[in-house]
Structure formats: C-alpha cells, structure tokens
Amino acid sequence: MRNKENQARMEQWSVQSPEIPGFHPVITPEKCECYDTQIFRLNLVAGDTYTLDSEGLELNAALIAGAAQLSNHPVLTQTMKQYDSFYIPGKNTVTITAVEDCIFYIGGAVCEGIGEPFFRSFDLSLPLGDIHQIHGSGSGSREVMFTLNPQDKASRLIAGLTWGNDGGWTSWPPHQHEKDLEEVYCYFNIPAPRFGLHLSYLKSGEYDDVVAHVVTSGTMVQAPMGYHPTVGTPGGRNWYFWVLGAHSHASRRYDLAVLDPLQENF
C-alpha cells in the first residue's frame, strides 16, 4: 500500500538550481531536509569577479562549465578549466574571476577545524586509484573522479564527479547511509529535452513508495535518508557532482553504504 505521506516528503527533495548570475544557496538547513550537507551554485559572466568566503563552513567547489582564475589566496592561484575543483576549510577566502561564463557547484558542511586548502586538476589520464575509480559493473558501471576523497584532510565532506554509461544506472545496487551521512546529487550535462531519472525510496521492499525525480542540468536531489539509484534515458547518461556530508568527523568515511538486500545480487 502506498504511503502518501512518505511520497510527498520525498517529492520535496528535488530542487532546480538558479541559472541567473550570482551566488545562490540551494540546499541549506533553513529550507531543506538535509542538515549536514549544503549546496551552493555560483554563476559568473565572463569578466565578473566573486570572493568566496567559507566563514564557518568547509567548501568543495567544482567548475561545471567555463574557465576561471583563482587569486588572493596563499595556495589557490590556479587557472581553472572545466571539472577542476578546489577545497577550502573554514575561515578562508578566495577570489574567483570568470575567464569565460562559469557555473560552479559548491558543496559545504560545518568545519570542525580539520582541513587544508588544495586545488585538484581534472585529469582522465590518472590511473585507477584513490581519485579516479570505476564503480559497479555491466549496466551499473560508472566512472568516478573524486574532488575531495576520504584521504584528503577535511572535516565532514567527501565529494566527486560521476558519469554513467548511455542509458545506464549509477548508484546501483541501491544503497543508503542515513545513519552516518547525507548526500546530494547535483546534475549537469543533461540539457533539455534530454532527462534522467533519480529514484528515492526509504525502505527495502517498499517499492510502491518509490518517487521518480526527473533530472536535467541544474537539478539537485537530496538524500537525507533512504536509497537513491539513478538511471539515464536511452542515448543519454547521468552526470552529477555528488556531495556527502557526514554527521560527524568520525563518520567521514566512504565505506559506510548499506546495500538494499533485495537488490544487491541483481
């Protein structure tokens, strides 16, 4: 039997992020169910400058589109190309100048005083290891590039870029990690009329309550709890920046996912 209350709750987990220029809080505790994982979007027109101030948060920013120059920071002085990223702990500022029109997706979490700023260049030639990985198999195979991996010094965040195969699944078998972490998927490179599907459900076996979120570029879907597999439509693939926010520094781990026991062998 369908649980309409649960379905209505999960339907609120999908948010379309703003495309207009400026800095936009998208997923924050004041207006969303995720409490430990925050997401911001920064849109800059070529030539514009923005000073990013982490204040009490740690931030991991990925350049989704365009090119930018970093400055006014002792470590971050690089020119950024598409999919490059950087991390700053709390009480850091960095100036971002758009060399081309830019879109940044930025993950945030409370900084516990642990973290060191760094820049990471996106490099598909990296051998498989801590940063570049292949997850899953068959129709569930996907490529992962960590922007902030568990070995990096940080307080609560882990983050990365994932892209699946054409028409393929990602995050399959379905998993949840609600005891230890929250997650948000921030989709890109899925321009309309193309779309993908992001599924949300709370408990193994309760598939009548599955909510299917239609995702395109700019869609951001929360997973404060429950399972959250995704699938691309034929001829397309799902691309997303995913951000995990741990409930505490002790649970800032990537090995805490619990697979849906009814789906893990498929």
N, C-alpha and C positions, 0 to 999 in steps of 0.2 A: 504494500500500500504506500502511495506517495506521501511524503512528509512535506506539505506545502510550506511550513514554517522554515524548514531547513533549505528548501529550494529558494525561497525568497531571500534568505540570508546570503546564500552563495551567489545569487544573481547580482548582488551589490559588489562583489569582489572585482568586477571588471570596470576599468576606468579608461576613457580615451584621453590621452595627454594632449595639452595645448600645442598648436603649431605656430602661434604668433610669437614674435620676438620677445625675449626676456627670460627671466629665471622663474620657474614655476614649481612650487611644491605640489606633488601629485599624490603620493601615498604618505600620509603623516598620521600620527596617533589621534590628532584632533578630529579628523574626518573619515578615517578608515579603520578597519578592524585590525590590521597589522599594527602592533605596538612597538616591536623591536626593529623592524625593517622599514626604512624610509626611502622614498624615491623622489628625485627631482629631475626636471628637464630644463636644459639651458639651450635656447635658440638664439643664435647670433647672426646678424647680417654682416657680410664681408666688410672689414674695416672697423667694426664695433669692438669695444673692449668691456670686459666684465671682471670684477675682482671677486673671486670665490673665497668666502670666509667660513671655515669649518666650525668656528665657535666651539660648542661642547660636543660636536659630533666628529666621527671619523668619516671620510668620504672617499669613495672609489668612483672615478669619472671615466667613462668610455666615450670616445669620439665616434658617433654612429655615422655621421656624414660630414664631409668638408675637410678643411685643414685649419690649423690654429697654431699660434705661437704662445708659449708659456714664458712668464717673466716675473720679476720681483719676488723671487723665492730662492733661497740658497741652494736648493737641489734641482728644482723644476725650471729649466731654462730651454727646453727642447721645442723643436717644431713638430707638431703632431700631424700624422696622416690618419686616414680612416682606420678605425678599430684600435688605434693606440689608446693607452689608458694611463692614469696616474692615481696615486693614493696619497692622501694627507691625513694625519691624525688630528686630534683636537687642537685648537688654538693656532691654526696655520692659515695663511692667506696666500693665494697665487693669482696673478693677473693672466687672463686669457684674452688674446687678441685674435679675432677671426681673420684668417688669410683668405678663406672662402666662406660662403654661407655654411654655418655649422649647426649640428644637432649633437648635444651631449646628453646621455643618460647617466645619472649620478645616484649611486647607492649610498645610504647613510645609516649609521647606528650610533648609539651612545658610545663615546670614547671613554675607556677606563684608564687612560694614561699609558696604554700599551700601543705602540705603533711607530713606524719610521717612514717618512715620505720616500716615494720612489716613482720612477717612470718605467712603463713597460711598452716596448715596441711590438706591434702585432707582426708575427713572423711565422708564416705557414711552413717554412722550411725547418723549423725546430723539430728535432727528433721527439718521438713519443716519450713522455716522462712526467715530471711534476706539473708542467704548464700546458703542454699540448697532449691531448688524450683522445682516444676513441672509446666511446661507451656503447654498450648494447651490441646486438648482432642482428643480422637479417633485416627485416623491415623496421626494426627498432634501433638500428645503428645510427649514431650521430657523432659529430666531431665537436670537441670542446677545447676552448682556449681560455685558461684561467687569466683573469685580470688581477685577481687577488687570491692566491692559493693558500691552503692551510699552512704551508711552510713560511709564508711571509709574516712578518711581525705586525700584528693588528689586534684590536680589542675584541670585536664581535663579528666582523664582516668576513664573508667569503663570497667571491663573485666571479663571473666569467661569461663568455660568449658561446652559444651553442647553435648549431645549424644541423638539421636533419637531411635525409635524402628526399628526392622528389616523391611526394605522396607518402612519405614515411612517418613513423611515430618517433617521438622523443619522450624521454622520461617513462619509457616502457621497459620492464613491467612497472605498473603504477607504484608509487612509493609515498610515504608520509613521514614526517619527522617532527610532529607537533609538540612532542614532549620537550624538545631541545632547541628547535629553530623554527623561524618563519621564513617564507620565501615569496619573492615577487618575480614574475616573468614579464619582461619589457620587450615587446615585439618590434621588429623593424624589417625592412626589405620585403614587405608584403604589400605592395601598392594595390589599391582597388583597380579593377574589380576582383583581383585575387584575394583569397582569405584563407585562414587556417581555423582550426578548432582547438580550444583548450577546455578540457573536461575537469570538473570539480565534483567530488563526492566524499562524504565524511567517513563511511564505514565500509569495510569489505563485505560484499554480498548485497549491499543496499543499492543496487544498480538502478532501481526505479527512480531514485532521487538524483541521478547524475544530471548536472547542469552543463550544457554545452555553450561556452562563450565563443562567439565569432570574433576572430582577431585579425587585425590588419596592422599596417605600420602605425606605431604610436599607441597601440592598445597595451595596457599594463594590467595584469591579473594577479591578485593576491592569493596566497595560500597560507593563511594563518593556521590552518589545520586541514587534515584530510589529504586525499590523493589528488594528483594533478597531472595526468598524462596529456600530451598534445599530439595532434596529427595534421600533416599538410594535406591539401587537396591535390588531386592528380595534376601533374605537371608543375607543382609548386612545392616549396619546402618551408618549414617554420624556422625563422631566425629569431633569436632573442638574447637579450642581456639579462641574466638571472642574478639575483642578489639574495643571499642567505644572511639573515640576522639572528645570531644566537641569543638565547635568553640570558646567558652569562658568558664570560670569557672561557669558563671551564667546558662549555658545550660548543665552543667554536671548533667544530670537527666536521669532516665531510663523510664520515663512515657511520653516521647515526640513522641513515634512512631505513625505514621498515617497509618491506615489500608487501603488497596485497597478497595474502597467502593463497587466494583463489585464482590469481593471475600469474604468479611468478614462474610457473612452468610452461607458459604458453609463448 
